[in-house]
Amino acid sequence: MIDFGSIATSLKAISVFFGVVVFAYAGLVLMTNQNPETRNEWKEIIAGVVIGLCILFLAPIIASSLSGGSYCGG
């Protein structure tokens, strides 16, 4: 049987890893590049990475709250 929980956890870990790598590279580009157009492009990429990681971590909380959640003492 396929364990979707472990697959989701693995995908989350891979996403976080690549998000951190892109975030670090973008920071390096922002510190070393003097071209304003390139700097603005990488600022947008950083914003996209932050928004994506926020969605990644908030999605299970939102889904469980919308479906009733297991934290409610019913």
N, C-alpha and C positions, 0 to 999 in steps of 0.2 A: 504494500500500500504506500502511496506517495504521501509524505509528510509535508504539507504545504507550509506549516509553521517554520520548519527548518529552512525551507527554500526562501521564505520571506525574510528570515533573519539573515541568511547568507547574502541575499540581494541588498538588504539594508546596509550590511557591513561593506560590501563592494561599493555601493553608492557613496557612503561616507568617505571611504578611502579616496575615490576619484574626486569627490568634492573638495577634500582637503588638498589634494595634489593641485587641482585647478586653482584653488584659492591661493596657495603658496606661489604658484607660477604667476598668477595675476599680480600678486604683491610685488614680486620681483620685477615684472614688467613695469609696474607703476613707479617703482623706485628708480629704475634705470633709463626709462624712455622719456625723451623730452618732447615728443610729438603730441600735441593736445588731442588730436583726433584719435590716435591710438590709445591714449590714456582714458578718454571718455568711453571708448569701446570696451576696454577692460574693466572699467568701473561698472558698466552695465552687466558684464559677465559675472563680476563679483556679486552684484545684487541678485542676479539670476540663481547663482549657486546658493546664496543665503536663503532665498525664497524657496528653492527646491528642497533644501535640507529641512527647513521649517515644515513644509508640507509633508515631507517624509516622516517626521517624528510626530506631527500632530494628527495625521490621518487615522492611526489606530485609536487615538483618544476620541476623535470626533465620531468615528464609526461605532465605537462601543457605546458612546453616549446616545447616539441616535437609535441604536438597536435595543436600548434598555440597559445595557451594561451589567456587569456582574458586581459592581461596587455598591449598588443600592441594596439596602437591607430589607428585602421584601418579605 
